[in-house]
């Protein structure tokens, strides 16, 4: 019995070693074998496949993929006050890779957890900011790190009223979240890209807002 294959893992999943074996959408790719490396909470796999090169020859490759599920993110904007509402929380992956203190300023986001993207982004918005949004706009879906991470992120935007924001700590206490709210003048947020704002999804949302979104000139 192997955990994640024929024995349920912590999330009750089995058959995790089968993902990808049935892929046939690309005739130049033939999946040969999937090895389950870890399934503590998310899933790490090593997949061997044959790839037909441009000259017609076949090459066998082995790639690791990290499957944490798909997610959704949202930019909350107040066009009248020209502000955006972001969050600030500790991210160990950034901390261990050179970020000064691991405290990242980000747009609200989270995993879908088997919900549709709009439902999930509404849930995450309430959990992380305390804001219940009205109409949301779906912008686009992007693969954020396709070299090894399977996640596809669904991007949204929605207006909010900056006068009604509760600036206490937010997040799901049982999950150890202590999320600060960061309300910024939009132009200041743009200027912070690359210095105090270094999260990719947030940069993408801010640039969208400046070029074709609510703050486009």
Buried (B, 14 or more C-beta within 10 A) or exposed (E): EEBBBEEEBEEEEBEBBEBBEEEEEEEEBBBEEBEBEBBEEBBBBEBBBEEBEEEEEEEEEEEEBBBEBBBBBBBBBBEEBBBBBBBBBBBEEBBEEEBEEBBBBBBBBBBBEEBEBBEBBBBBBBBBBBBEBEEBEBBEEBEBEEEEBBBBBBBBBBBBEBEEBEEEEBBEEEEEBEBBBBBBEBEEBBEBBEEBBBBEBBBBBBEBBBEEBBBEE
